[in-house]
Amino acid sequence: DAGVTQSPTHLIKTRGQQVTLRCSPKSGHDTVSWYQQALGQGPQFIFQYYEEEERQRGNFPDRFSGHQFPNYSSELNVNALLLGDSALYLCASSQDRIGTDTQYFGPGTRLTVL
Amino acid sequence: ILNVEQSPQSLHVQEGDSTNFTCSFPSSNFYALHWYRWETAKSPEALFVMTLNGDEKKKGRISATLNTKEGYSYLYIKGSQPEDSATYLCAASGSARQLTFGSGTQLTVLP
């Protein structure tokens, strides 16, 4: 059973560009959450997708958007990249139950904005 | 859940030592407490999810306790081994499903 997978592993972009990160959830999971981890901090919640809809959103600007596909995979899009968007982006999947279900994480995509 | 704090920030112990870390969180609007172990260049690995006051979970040499009334959780590692070296993250969730993470405790076990 493959766990959560993310692509690409690393990405280098310049300011103002747009980026798309991809995530495939663990088999049997229908909920995908995205987190941003800046250096020296814990992961911060960006948003969560369930049934192809954004269900929860953290304190991130509209430049951050996402999508979930019928097969439950998900994309994170970031427009008009800023230097401060450089971070590790983690995807986590879970089954749709309230609060207690374990979220399983992928290895992350390291985004560098120059 | 707005603020989850972990201490210490980093810790060096000798192989065979036992150690523990602390995670504190606001006790209001609490739903669950999650512990993860994160080794460099790997995915965070889920260790425990706890919900009830007084919960205790154990996985091998690692155990955790939860006090929801005072808003803290302890993670214990008995007889630390070099392979236990990792960053240990805790995260709390409220009625919303999002996890709020602490900054982690970086453990180094010296052989």
Interface residues (C-beta under 8 A of the other chain):
Chain A: G3 V4 T31 S33 Y35 G40 Q41 G42 P43 Q44 F45 Q48 R55 Q56 G58 L90 A92 I98 G99 T100 D101 T102 Q103 Y104 F105 G106 P107 G108
Chain B: V4 Q6 Y31 A32 H34 Y36 A41 K42 S43 P44 A46 V49 T51 L89 A91 S93 G94 S95 A96 R97 Q98 L99 T100 F101 G102 S103 G104
